[in-house]
């Protein structure tokens, strides 16, 4: 069943009998399949609640304003847009080797949602387990990896789609590595209300009309698949469902918007 109606989508997302398709269990430790069986995204019931609480705990230690400022600095210094979310979050989490982190997150993210990763994704997960920490606390390590992987896919995708909506979006994205560096390595002044409002409107429009994830999936009580077409469900409604709704709203929505806003304000700043 495919749902395109806003009210029907809200109803499904608020009904506990509809759950995400579960990830198979029993995969070898340290593989992508194993990771998918351990994260909150593909769990339901009390297991989901327990894992989600650890993700929320991780996010609660990260200041969205600081993430926004750090993202602005990285954009001004010409860091590739797709790398900024994982790099900024990794630095905020105290991970030292952010170059290795970004490479591992990128490789693991390719099959995170679908489960179609190969040996490279498995190797990336093994690397993340070593890099991320805290050592000896596997559930919190998994929660941190969850934050990084979902930010890499969703926030980087939001940025890519938002930049493409600008009049010269593709050209701006291609030119991002050559963006103007801030003097002394400090952030440019991106606090002006007009710039913030413009970036905010662009992000909102992108979330409604061109979200990084076009479809969200559930299964009903009989195991039948249900797909929610987010673009269709969002059409004509101020309240978008891109960050979820009801029982499982995105726990990192504020953080994602902060990072994306910091980047866009920098890119859109007059030069």
Secondary structure, DSSP 8 states (H G I E B T S, - for coil): -EE--HHHHHHHHT-TT-B-----S---TTSHHHHHHHSSTT--HHHHHHHHHHHHHHHHTS-HHHHHHHHHHHHHTT--HHHHHHHHHHHHTT-S-HHHHHHHHHHHHTTTTTS---HHHHHHHHHHHHHH--TT-HHHHHHHHHHHHHIIIIIHHHHHHHHHHSTTHHHHHHHGGG----GGG-------HHHHHHHHHHHHHHHHHS-S--EEEEE-TT--EEEEEHHHHHTT-SS--TT--GGG--TTHHHHHHHHHHHHHHHHS--
